[in-house]
Every structure is written in structure tokens, then in C-alpha cells.
Amino acid sequence: MPHVLIIEDEEDILALVHYNFIRNGYRADLTTSGEDGLTMAQQLKPDLIILDLMLPGLDGLEICRRL
């Protein structure tokens, strides 16, 4: 089963994206925090990361640089 990590700070968007991936047979992990998202990406090694660029604290571009 393909694995997706969704990093999004807006709860409504997060829920909608999560629902659509689950509905289509993906395993999905979620977080609203850039710091947690970076840690999860490094530990879980997902097949795909859906990443919001404008996160509070550690933003999406910095997460990309660090990965």
C-alpha cells in the first residue's frame, strides 16, 4: 500500500486531502507542524509527501532543503 505523509497546518484542508488519499487506498500519516513533519519524513520514509509551503515555524521550503 503506498504511503503518503501530509504536512498541512489548516485542519480543513488536511482533513480533505487525507480523506481522498485514504479513499483511494493509500496509507496516510498527518501532521500540522513543520518540525514534526520533518521528523516523520526522516523516520517513516513515505513514498510521497504533500507539503504546505507556508507553515508556521519551520516552513515547507526549509523542510525540502533539509530532506
N, C-alpha and C positions, 0 to 999 in steps of 0.2 A: 504494500500500500504506500503510495507516495506521501511524503511528509513535508508539510508546509509550516513555516514559522511566520506569524503575522504580528508585526510591531506597529501599533496604531494607538494614539492617545485619545481619540474620540470614540467613546463607547458605542455609539450608534453605528458608526462605520465599521468598527471592529466586529460587532455582532452580525452585521450584514455580510461582510466578507467571510467570516467564519462559517456562517450558515451555508453559504454557497459552496465552499470547499468541502464541508462535511457531506452535504447533499450529493456531491459528485464523487464520493468515495475516497477523499483524501483524509489523512490524519493531520490534525492541525493543533499547534500549540499557540497560545496567545500571550501577549503582554502589552501593557500601556507605557512601559518605561524603556527608554533607550539603554540605560545601564543593564537592566535585566535582559533586554533583547540581545545585547552583545554577548553576555554570558551564556544565554540559552543557545545562540547560534554557534558559539565555540564548543559547547558541550554536546548539543544534540545533533549537529551536522545535518540540518534539514536539506531536502532536495531543492527547495525554493524558499526564498524569504520575500514576503510582502512588507515593504518598509516605508513608513511615512517619513518624509524628509524633514518636516517641521515638528520635531518632538521637543518637549521641554528638557532642559539639561543636556544630555548627550544627543545631538541631532542625527538624523539619518545619514547625512554625508560623512560625518565623523565615524559612524558605525561602519560604513562602507570602507573607509580608509583603513580602519583597524582590522577588518576581516581580510 
